[in-house]
Amino acid sequence: MQRLANAPVCCQNACGIIPVHMLPYAIGVDLGGTNLRAAAVDQSGKMLDRISGSTNFTEGREAVLSDIVSAIEKLRERYGAGGLAGIGVGVPGFIRMKEGYITMSNNLPYLQNFPVRDEISRRLGTLVILENDANAAALGEKWIGAGRDVDDLVLLTLGTGVGGGIISGGRVMRGAVGMAGEMGHITVVPNGNPCGCGNQGCLEKHASATAVRAMARLMQLGDHLTAKDIFDLARKESERGEKARTIWRVVGEALGIALATLVNTFNFPLYLLSGGMLPAWEFFAPHMMRTVEQRSFTYRATKSDTRIAQATLGNEAGLYGAAYLPWLEK
């Protein structure tokens, strides 16, 4: 692990200098299939320090747990145990919140059906809250990002797949056992492309980076193009550029169908999109917005009170949201 940012060793307030080890803070952890990040964040949302490294997933569960604990301990040693409110850990996959188990994760199979939350808590002797990574990102956007002025929002994360998080009343909507918010598996094309979840026509099979690459292969644009390559192609006035723009139209329409469903369901004031697909916003957003308006009576009736916009925290959202969990859940 390598610390990426240094923090001040003291803080000025009206009474003078406060030693850094007395400042209230929380630690957020963002665990992925290949990367591990941890950050100390104070109550105002200021990131004090961050540690980043790779996940030793090939070495098994114990190596990953040791890396998580080591990253947290480094931050706690610097900022002190006295001010630590707790630890939030964002992970990809389905989580049974009551038990603190990951029940299904393609990226972290070695942690499935294992008491991750309780084991980390036992090793560190402090409060640990386990959360889905997209839920944590939605919470981060609500806390200090694009959603800071609302208490109800939906976040869609557009990457290799499509994830999502729902914030209602300022808190994560988790459902009965913690599996709410899987917007990537909303059906947008009946009998559409088969999905690994067992369904057909899921949003992530028509609007993720993986889906964009698959469409490019089908349209004979190339076998090894990335979503960025297809975005760059769409900017060209050529036959290949036209094909690339068709791909982004399909993405926009699929997103529009999903968002129309969400607007009709929740009538929230804010719907955010984040992730590596956002640079192509200019190509998919017009189709997305047109489809929402066509398919959502609620949107047409409440257009002035309903925003669909880009998230602002980028890949830091999950860290901020995970760090906010101990304060929110206490």
VENWO-V852759 format. One record per pair of residues at least 4 apart in sequence whose ideal C-beta (glycine too) atoms are under 6 Angstrom apart, sorted by sequence separation. I is the first residue (numbers start at 1). J is the second residue. If there is no record, write none. Layout:
i:j
I:J
I:J
This chain:
i:j
18:22
42:46
59:63
66:70
115:119
131:135
141:145
144:148
158:162
174:178
175:179
195:199
203:207
204:208
225:229
237:241
255:259
262:266
280:284
281:285
284:288
291:295
292:296
298:302
302:306
313:317
324:328
325:329
13:18
31:36
76:81
96:101
111:116
131:136
140:145
141:146
142:147
168:173
175:180
206:211
216:221
225:230
236:241
41:47
42:48
141:147
147:153
157:163
174:180
194:200
205:211
217:223
10:17
11:18
30:37
56:63
95:102
96:103
121:128
166:173
173:180
195:202
233:240
234:241
292:299
299:306
39:47
40:48
76:84
120:128
156:164
192:200
233:241
29:38
40:49
55:64
93:102
94:103
102:111
191:200
192:201
216:225
10:20
94:104
102:112
155:165
195:205
234:244
9:20
28:39
39:50
91:102
93:104
117:128
190:201
233:244
234:245
11:23
93:105
101:113
154:166
185:197
189:201
193:205
259:271
27:40
38:51
92:105
117:130
116:130
141:155
153:167
187:201
216:230
230:244
234:248
25:40
26:41
37:52
92:107
100:115
166:181
188:203
212:227
152:168
165:181
25:42
36:53
100:117
138:155
164:181
185:202
186:203
189:206
230:247
100:118
151:169
188:206
209:227
212:230
24:43
36:55
151:170
164:183
184:203
51:71
184:204
34:55
163:184
162:184
221:243
134:157
161:184
219:243
142:167
138:165
156:183
134:163
138:167
100:130
134:164
135:165
36:67
134:165
267:298
215:247
248:280
252:284
256:288
260:292
264:296
278:310
38:71
139:172
251:284
255:288
259:292
263:296
38:72
253:287
264:298
40:75
95:130
212:247
248:283
252:287
256:291
260:295
263:298
248:284
252:288
256:292
260:296
263:299
269:305
95:132
135:172
270:307
271:308
272:309
273:310
274:311
249:287
253:291
40:79
272:311
7:48
86:127
87:128
88:129
89:130
90:131
92:133
162:203
7:49
91:133
162:204
90:133
161:204
5:49
207:251
5:50
27:72
162:207
4:50
90:136
162:208
161:208
207:254
3:51
4:52
27:75
206:254
207:255
231:279
61:110
160:209
231:280
234:283
1:51
60:110
159:209
160:210
203:254
1:53
25:79
69:123
203:258
25:83
20:79
21:80
24:83
26:85
23:83
26:86
27:87
28:88
29:89
30:90
31:91
22:83
188:254
188:257
1:71
188:258
186:258
33:107
97:174
96:177
97:178
96:178
95:178
94:179
45:144
154:262
154:268
153:268
152:268
159:275
153:270
154:271
155:272
156:273
157:274
158:275
159:276
157:275
150:269
158:277
150:270
147:270
146:272
141:272
146:311
146:312
145:312
145:313
141:311
141:313
140:313
141:317
144:320
140:317
137:317
140:320
137:318
140:321
143:324
136:318
139:321
137:321
133:318
136:321
139:324
136:322
131:325
129:325
127:326
129:329
90:318
90:322
88:322
88:323
88:325
88:326
86:326
85:326
85:327
39:319
41:323
30:318
30:319
28:319
29:322
28:322
28:323
26:323
26:326
